[in-house]
Amino acid sequence: MKPTELAKLLDISPVTLRRWAGQEYAEFLSSSGAGQNGARRTFDDTDSRILALIAEMKAHNASGKEITLALQSARSENWRNLPPLRGMTGSESVELVSREAVNERLQALRAQYEIVVQERDDLRLRLDTTLHEKSGLQERLTELSEQAAELRGQMQQYTFNGKRLNAAVLVGVALVFGIAVALLTLVIVVLISH
């Protein structure tokens, strides 16, 4: 494809196209696309798709570094995942990507989609299970808090002036109280009998 045709198709100026092809992104283009050795610049299908990707990324305000990284990634995959380029000649649409490449890309996207959907569904199931377990744990925590409050109340019954009394102290107090009652009873009996 001639530079003026491609520039028109990409809706960019021929000057911009020459700058991208001859300087900024020449390393990603074929020798005829980069205009090496003084040859007239022509763009094959891959060159056109590379430049279309650059134009699309520039339209979305991608930085030069982001574009270079995207192009390096696409080159490492032998340009298989470049977006298709559709051009107009007259009133009919011309496909510049082979059907095989489109079908291969579509199958890869379907496989990736199925993996993402499966992972999403697994995470939903894990989340539901976790929420159910959390609900059960909250119920058990409430039960244990209630039991602790009840036991604390029962333990307070065995305190005297804020001090805990153990069994030996309780027996001692009971004996002293019993002796005091017995002595009082003996005094009353002695007083009555006189």
C-alpha positions as CSV (number, residue, x, y, z in Angstrom):
1,M,0.0,0.0,0.0
2,K,1.3,3.5,-0.8
3,P,2.0,5.9,2.0
4,T,-0.7,8.4,1.0
5,E,-3.4,5.6,0.8
6,L,-2.4,4.3,4.3
7,A,-2.3,7.8,5.8
8,K,-5.8,8.5,4.5
9,L,-7.0,5.1,5.7
10,L,-5.5,5.7,9.2
11,D,-6.8,9.3,9.2
12,I,-3.3,10.8,9.9
13,S,-1.2,13.1,7.8
14,P,1.4,11.7,5.4
15,V,4.1,13.6,7.4
16,T,3.1,11.8,10.6
17,L,3.2,8.5,8.8
18,R,6.7,9.2,7.4
19,R,7.9,10.2,10.8
20,W,6.6,7.0,12.4
21,A,7.8,4.7,9.6
22,G,11.2,6.4,9.1
23,Q,12.2,7.3,12.6
24,E,10.1,6.4,15.7
25,Y,8.9,2.9,14.8
26,A,11.1,1.9,11.8
27,E,12.6,-1.0,13.7
28,F,9.2,-2.7,13.7
29,L,8.5,-2.4,10.0
30,S,9.8,-4.2,6.9
31,S,12.7,-2.7,5.0
32,S,10.2,-1.4,2.3
33,G,7.9,0.0,5.0
34,A,10.8,1.7,6.8
35,G,12.1,3.1,3.4
36,Q,15.6,1.7,3.9
37,N,18.3,2.1,1.3
38,G,16.5,5.0,-0.3
39,A,13.8,2.8,-1.7
40,R,10.3,4.1,-2.2
41,R,8.3,3.3,0.8
42,T,5.5,0.8,0.5
43,F,3.6,-1.0,3.2
44,D,2.7,-4.6,3.2
45,D,-0.2,-6.1,5.3
46,T,1.9,-6.4,8.5
47,D,3.3,-2.9,8.1
48,S,-0.2,-1.5,7.7
49,R,-1.5,-3.3,10.7
50,I,1.5,-2.2,12.8
51,L,0.9,1.4,11.8
52,A,-2.8,1.0,12.5
53,L,-2.0,-0.2,16.0
54,I,0.3,2.8,16.5
55,A,-2.4,5.2,15.3
56,E,-5.0,3.6,17.6
57,M,-2.8,3.8,20.6
58,K,-1.9,7.4,19.8
59,A,-5.6,8.2,19.5
60,H,-6.0,6.8,23.1
61,N,-3.1,8.9,24.4
62,A,-0.7,6.1,24.9
63,S,2.9,7.1,25.5
64,G,5.7,6.2,23.2
65,K,7.1,3.8,25.7
66,E,3.7,2.0,26.0
67,I,3.5,1.8,22.2
68,T,7.0,0.4,21.9
69,L,6.3,-2.2,24.6
70,A,3.1,-3.2,22.8
71,L,5.0,-3.6,19.5
72,Q,7.8,-5.6,21.1
73,S,5.1,-7.9,22.5
74,A,3.4,-8.3,19.2
75,R,6.7,-8.9,17.4
76,S,7.6,-11.7,19.9
77,E,4.3,-13.4,18.8
78,N,5.3,-13.0,15.2
79,W,2.7,-10.3,14.7
80,R,-0.2,-12.8,15.0
81,N,-2.2,-10.8,17.5
82,L,-2.2,-7.5,15.6
83,P,-5.6,-6.0,15.2
84,P,-7.2,-6.4,11.7
85,L,-7.0,-3.5,9.3
86,R,-10.0,-2.8,7.2
87,G,-9.7,-0.4,4.3
88,M,-12.0,1.1,1.8
89,T,-11.5,1.1,-1.9
90,G,-14.4,2.8,-3.6
91,S,-17.5,1.6,-1.9
92,E,-16.4,-1.9,-0.9
93,S,-14.6,-3.1,2.2
94,V,-11.3,-4.9,1.7
95,E,-10.0,-7.3,4.4
96,L,-6.3,-7.1,4.9
97,V,-6.1,-10.0,7.4
98,S,-6.4,-13.7,6.4
99,R,-9.4,-15.6,7.7
100,E,-7.1,-18.2,9.2
101,A,-5.4,-15.5,11.4
102,V,-8.9,-14.2,12.4
103,N,-10.1,-17.7,13.3
104,E,-6.9,-18.4,15.2
105,R,-7.3,-15.2,17.2
106,L,-11.0,-15.8,17.8
107,Q,-10.2,-19.3,19.1
108,A,-7.5,-17.9,21.4
109,L,-9.9,-15.3,22.7
110,R,-12.6,-17.9,23.3
111,A,-10.2,-20.1,25.3
112,Q,-9.1,-17.1,27.3
113,Y,-12.7,-16.1,27.9
114,E,-13.6,-19.6,29.2
115,I,-10.6,-19.5,31.6
116,V,-11.6,-16.1,32.9
117,V,-15.3,-17.1,33.3
118,Q,-14.3,-20.3,35.1
119,E,-12.0,-18.4,37.5
120,R,-14.7,-15.8,38.1
121,D,-17.2,-18.6,39.0
122,D,-14.7,-20.3,41.3
123,L,-14.1,-17.1,43.1
124,R,-17.8,-16.5,43.5
125,L,-18.2,-20.0,45.0
126,R,-15.3,-19.4,47.4
127,L,-16.7,-16.0,48.4
128,D,-20.1,-17.5,49.1
129,T,-18.5,-20.3,51.2
130,T,-16.4,-17.8,53.1
131,L,-19.4,-15.6,53.8
132,H,-21.4,-18.7,55.1
133,E,-18.5,-19.7,57.3
134,K,-18.2,-16.2,58.6
135,S,-21.9,-16.1,59.5
136,G,-21.4,-19.4,61.4
137,L,-18.4,-18.1,63.2
138,Q,-20.2,-14.9,64.2
139,E,-23.1,-17.0,65.7
140,R,-20.6,-19.1,67.6
141,L,-18.8,-16.0,68.9
142,T,-22.1,-14.6,70.1
143,E,-22.9,-17.8,71.9
144,L,-19.5,-17.9,73.6
145,S,-19.8,-14.3,74.7
146,E,-23.2,-15.0,76.3
147,Q,-21.8,-18.1,78.1
148,A,-18.8,-16.0,79.3
149,A,-21.1,-13.4,80.7
150,E,-23.2,-16.0,82.5
151,L,-20.2,-17.7,84.0
152,R,-18.8,-14.3,85.1
153,G,-22.1,-13.7,86.9
154,Q,-21.9,-17.1,88.6
155,M,-18.3,-16.4,89.7
156,Q,-19.3,-13.1,91.2
157,Q,-21.7,-14.9,93.6
158,Y,-18.6,-16.4,95.3
159,T,-16.9,-13.0,96.1
160,F,-17.0,-11.0,99.3
161,N,-16.2,-7.3,99.1
162,G,-14.8,-7.8,95.6
163,K,-12.5,-10.7,96.8
164,R,-12.9,-14.2,95.7
165,L,-13.5,-16.8,98.4
166,N,-12.3,-20.3,97.9
167,A,-13.9,-23.4,99.5
168,A,-11.6,-23.4,102.6
169,V,-12.4,-19.8,103.4
170,L,-16.1,-20.5,103.0
171,V,-15.9,-23.4,105.4
172,G,-14.0,-21.3,107.9
173,V,-16.5,-18.5,107.7
174,A,-19.3,-21.1,108.3
175,L,-17.5,-22.6,111.3
176,V,-17.0,-19.1,112.9
177,F,-20.6,-18.2,112.3
178,G,-21.8,-21.6,113.7
179,I,-19.6,-21.1,116.9
180,A,-20.9,-17.6,117.3
181,V,-24.6,-18.9,117.1
182,A,-23.8,-21.7,119.5
183,L,-22.2,-19.3,122.1
184,L,-25.1,-16.9,121.8
185,T,-27.6,-19.7,122.3
186,L,-25.6,-20.9,125.4
187,V,-25.7,-17.4,126.8
188,I,-29.4,-17.1,126.3
189,V,-30.0,-20.5,127.9
190,V,-27.8,-19.6,130.9
191,L,-29.6,-16.2,131.3
192,I,-33.1,-17.8,131.1
193,S,-32.2,-20.6,133.6
194,H,-31.1,-18.2,136.3
